[in-house]
């Protein structure tokens, strides 16, 4: 087993206003607990097309304000730490997440927002959780709300493209809908702009850097595998890749996807090929064949038996 990595630098601790045991009872293994707050369940942008869809013309981009810091600062100044759950609360994903987590894990939550995710992880026994967001208003609100309990929680203002942590600082990096913000101005998920692809690569390189060997990156998103896997399936990150669908199981309901990247394990060769195609330009569209030349000697009336 590799030597223990250095702990992340000390950040101001967080203590919450909520009583112990405040996690949803939806997960049977945690019966008797209750939620931190119902919150609102929202998702940025429109859901991705269904699997197997042919390439379509460009659609309008999702609301571009989701990528702007001033939008989020204004939102958090207005809402404070009122719970807002993008893609749903922890109980929705816990059956898929729990096998990847251990109580002693050092966990980094990217783009925490005012979600109850960090608090709920703490209530389940994952007490070493650091949560970051690029909005100072968000971090101030969450730190104030968590002022009296959950002493293991840490909060910091930070850009996910430039993490201020040493290499191999965390056992788990977790994000829920945060990376989707990098794609809000994209109009064609089949043909992502070089700028968006570069931003995604920069963030993922930072995630890989702060993960210890054997550590795990967990990404929850609406983005379907044929759109998101090419970004994750890069050999430079040094991790394996698999995914699973999450959802309520209702007919016609939207599903989410959990992507699991394990540092130090090899990519499947098919994923390697998929990742390499991300940086190759798309071939130009094939023009339709020219119409066949007319034969002046052909008896068209005879051919159609008139």
Secondary structure, DSSP 4 states (H G I P E B T S, - for coil): -PPPPPPPPP--EEB-SSPSS-S-TTSGGGTT---S---EEE-SSPPPPPTTPPP-PPPPPP-GGGG-HHHHHHHHHHHTT--EEET--HHHHHHHHGGG--TT--EEEES-TT-SHHHHHHHTT---EEEEES-HHHHHHHHHHTBSS-TTEEEEE--TTS--S-TT-EEEEEEESTGGGGGTT-S-TTS--HHHHHHHHHHHHHHHHHEEEEEEEEEEES--HHHHHHHH--GGG-B--EEEEE----TT---EEEEEEEBTSPPPHHHHHHHHHTTSPPPPPPPPPPPPPP-TT--HHHHTT-
